[in-house]
Amino acid sequence: MNSEKKLANPDRYDVLKEHAIRMRKNPTTAESILWNSLRGKKMGIRFYRQYVIGDYIADFVCLEKNLIIEVDGEYHSRFDAMEHDELRTDILT
């Protein structure tokens, strides 16, 4: 079993994984720029992109360092999105 599946909610993993794959195929400009710097261990550690953790899809994850990087676009400046992001951050922390 891969490490992503171990960290995911088993009831929702398949749906979240499909969504993560779609997100990988259609990254934002900011995600593409950051991924170009992170991919292939360019930073000396391995990062994963659009990685399922629990009920969430993290933009970038380094399992070795327990590090999650989220790239928030304009959508995240809406009040309801900010509340959701705060809850997600608390849970993932």
Phi, psi and omega in degrees: 000133181286160185295329179298315182296328178293328183270350186268157171289117186298333180289335185242359187305311185299318179294315180295321180297317178299317179295319179299320179296317177298320180294323178296325181284342182228061182288157172287167178300316181297318179297319179298316180297313181294318180300323178298333178273336185264330188295153175066031178058032179299334180266006180088358177222158183272130174247149172246151183247140180049067188255128182281124175225119182060237178259016187236162172241110180277141181299309181219139182223136168244104183295323181302324183254004185051048185241132175239133176242124176251135177250104185263126178266195184303323180308323185286355178273352175289146184303312182296324178291322179296320177297316179297317180298321180295316178298314179300317179298316179300316181294314183289331177293000000 
